[in-house]
Amino acid sequence: MGVYEQLFDDEENMKMNCAAFERKGFKRGEREGFKAGGKAVARRMLSKGMSPEEVSDLTEIPLDEVLRMKKRASRGENGASKDSF
């Protein structure tokens, strides 16, 4: 394989790697955004009086995490007001 062919292969590999990392980054960002949105909805559900069990069931957030969210909200630690997302 000549020098030019090797450079072309290296460049193609680099492009494919960059594209793969970009897709991975988008997926990760999407997951994290979805998770953050779910937690905001869960806080709102709790503030409207839903039980932690209902919130966990509907949002698919583990019950122990919902209970921690409720505890933080009762202490005013989550930074979200009653009507905020």
FENTASUL-V251834 format. One record per backbone hydrogen bond with DSSP energy under -0.5 kcal/mol. CO is the residue of the C=O (numbers start at 1). NH is the residue of the N-H. If there is no record, write none. Layout:
CO:NH / CO:NH
//
This chain:
2:6 / 3:7 / 4:8 / 5:9 / 6:10 / 7:11 / 8:12 / 9:13 / 10:14 / 11:15 / 12:16 / 13:17 / 14:18 / 15:19 / 16:20 / 17:21 / 18:22 / 19:23 / 20:24 / 21:25 / 22:26 / 23:27 / 24:28 / 25:29 / 26:30 / 27:31 / 28:32 / 29:33 / 30:34 / 31:35 / 32:36 / 33:37 / 34:38 / 35:39 / 36:40 / 37:41 / 38:42 / 39:43 / 40:44 / 41:45 / 42:46 / 43:47 / 44:48 / 45:50 / 46:49 / 51:55 / 52:56 / 53:57 / 54:58 / 55:59 / 56:60 / 62:65 / 62:66 / 63:67 / 64:68 / 65:69 / 66:70 / 67:71 / 68:72 / 69:73 / 70:74 / 71:75 / 72:77 / 73:76 / 81:84
//
